[in-house]
Amino acid sequence: MSQVEHVLWPRNVVRWRSRRGILELDLILMPFFDAYYHHLTPDQRHLHQWLLSQADADLQKWIFRKDRDPDLDPLHLSWIDFVSESVPSPII
């Protein structure tokens, strides 16, 4: 891992990156940020930064379990599940 990957984003950056502009994702990622982000450990915050760095189309597939990439690291898969199960799924 490079040194850049170890840097935690400021809270306002994480909040901004949680706003995706796609209603379904916003209804999961923003409430997760508001309710849980301040409780996360640094390792969990790194996992969350990884999640927020992914493409919207991938996030939708993963969070709503439409498709799972078999090449994803098990740690990343468990984080996706943790985030998606922490907030009630939106009814749209």
TORKOL-4160 file (C-alpha; in steps of 0.2 Angstrom, whole numbers, padded with zeros to 4 digits, m for minus):
92
<pt num="1" X="0000" Y="0000" Z="0000"/>
<pt num="2" X="0006" Y="0017" Z="m0004"/>
<pt num="3" X="0007" Y="0031" Z="0009"/>
<pt num="4" X="m0008" Y="0040" Z="0000"/>
<pt num="5" X="m0019" Y="0025" Z="0004"/>
<pt num="6" X="m0016" Y="0027" Z="0022"/>
<pt num="7" X="m0022" Y="0044" Z="0023"/>
<pt num="8" X="m0040" Y="0046" Z="0030"/>
<pt num="9" X="m0050" Y="0059" Z="0022"/>
<pt num="10" X="m0057" Y="0073" Z="0032"/>
<pt num="11" X="m0075" Y="0071" Z="0038"/>
<pt num="12" X="m0082" Y="0084" Z="0026"/>
<pt num="13" X="m0074" Y="0075" Z="0011"/>
<pt num="14" X="m0082" Y="0058" Z="0017"/>
<pt num="15" X="m0099" Y="0067" Z="0019"/>
<pt num="16" X="m0097" Y="0074" Z="0001"/>
<pt num="17" X="m0092" Y="0058" Z="m0006"/>
<pt num="18" X="m0107" Y="0049" Z="0002"/>
<pt num="19" X="m0119" Y="0060" Z="m0008"/>
<pt num="20" X="m0119" Y="0051" Z="m0025"/>
<pt num="21" X="m0133" Y="0059" Z="m0034"/>
<pt num="22" X="m0142" Y="0043" Z="m0036"/>
<pt num="23" X="m0157" Y="0042" Z="m0025"/>
<pt num="24" X="m0155" Y="0024" Z="m0020"/>
<pt num="25" X="m0137" Y="0026" Z="m0015"/>
<pt num="26" X="m0140" Y="0042" Z="m0006"/>
<pt num="27" X="m0153" Y="0034" Z="0005"/>
<pt num="28" X="m0141" Y="0021" Z="0011"/>
<pt num="29" X="m0124" Y="0030" Z="0011"/>
<pt num="30" X="m0130" Y="0047" Z="0019"/>
<pt num="31" X="m0139" Y="0039" Z="0033"/>
<pt num="32" X="m0125" Y="0027" Z="0036"/>
<pt num="33" X="m0113" Y="0042" Z="0037"/>
<pt num="34" X="m0124" Y="0052" Z="0049"/>
<pt num="35" X="m0127" Y="0037" Z="0060"/>
<pt num="36" X="m0111" Y="0027" Z="0061"/>
<pt num="37" X="m0096" Y="0036" Z="0053"/>
<pt num="38" X="m0090" Y="0045" Z="0069"/>
<pt num="39" X="m0090" Y="0028" Z="0078"/>
<pt num="40" X="m0079" Y="0019" Z="0065"/>
<pt num="41" X="m0061" Y="0014" Z="0069"/>
<pt num="42" X="m0048" Y="0020" Z="0057"/>
<pt num="43" X="m0047" Y="0003" Z="0049"/>
<pt num="44" X="m0066" Y="0004" Z="0046"/>
<pt num="45" X="m0064" Y="0022" Z="0039"/>
<pt num="46" X="m0052" Y="0015" Z="0027"/>
<pt num="47" X="m0064" Y="0002" Z="0021"/>
<pt num="48" X="m0077" Y="0015" Z="0019"/>
<pt num="49" X="m0066" Y="0026" Z="0009"/>
<pt num="50" X="m0063" Y="0011" Z="m0002"/>
<pt num="51" X="m0081" Y="0009" Z="m0004"/>
<pt num="52" X="m0084" Y="0027" Z="m0008"/>
<pt num="53" X="m0070" Y="0027" Z="m0021"/>
<pt num="54" X="m0080" Y="0014" Z="m0032"/>
<pt num="55" X="m0091" Y="0018" Z="m0047"/>
<pt num="56" X="m0109" Y="0021" Z="m0044"/>
<pt num="57" X="m0114" Y="0007" Z="m0055"/>
<pt num="58" X="m0104" Y="m0005" Z="m0045"/>
<pt num="59" X="m0110" Y="0001" Z="m0028"/>
<pt num="60" X="m0128" Y="m0001" Z="m0034"/>
<pt num="61" X="m0125" Y="m0019" Z="m0039"/>
<pt num="62" X="m0116" Y="m0023" Z="m0023"/>
<pt num="63" X="m0126" Y="m0014" Z="m0010"/>
<pt num="64" X="m0143" Y="m0021" Z="m0018"/>
<pt num="65" X="m0135" Y="m0038" Z="m0021"/>
<pt num="66" X="m0139" Y="m0038" Z="m0039"/>
<pt num="67" X="m0122" Y="m0044" Z="m0043"/>
<pt num="68" X="m0106" Y="m0048" Z="m0033"/>
<pt num="69" X="m0089" Y="m0048" Z="m0041"/>
<pt num="70" X="m0081" Y="m0064" Z="m0037"/>
<pt num="71" X="m0064" Y="m0056" Z="m0037"/>
<pt num="72" X="m0068" Y="m0044" Z="m0023"/>
<pt num="73" X="m0058" Y="m0046" Z="m0007"/>
<pt num="74" X="m0069" Y="m0055" Z="0007"/>
<pt num="75" X="m0065" Y="m0040" Z="0018"/>
<pt num="76" X="m0073" Y="m0028" Z="0006"/>
<pt num="77" X="m0088" Y="m0039" Z="0003"/>
<pt num="78" X="m0091" Y="m0040" Z="0022"/>
<pt num="79" X="m0090" Y="m0021" Z="0023"/>
<pt num="80" X="m0102" Y="m0019" Z="0009"/>
<pt num="81" X="m0114" Y="m0030" Z="0018"/>
<pt num="82" X="m0111" Y="m0021" Z="0034"/>
<pt num="83" X="m0115" Y="m0004" Z="0026"/>
<pt num="84" X="m0130" Y="m0011" Z="0017"/>
<pt num="85" X="m0138" Y="m0020" Z="0032"/>
<pt num="86" X="m0135" Y="m0005" Z="0044"/>
<pt num="87" X="m0148" Y="0006" Z="0036"/>
<pt num="88" X="m0165" Y="0000" Z="0031"/>
<pt num="89" X="m0167" Y="m0002" Z="0012"/>
<pt num="90" X="m0176" Y="0012" Z="0004"/>
<pt num="91" X="m0193" Y="0008" Z="m0004"/>
<pt num="92" X="m0193" Y="0017" Z="m0021"/>
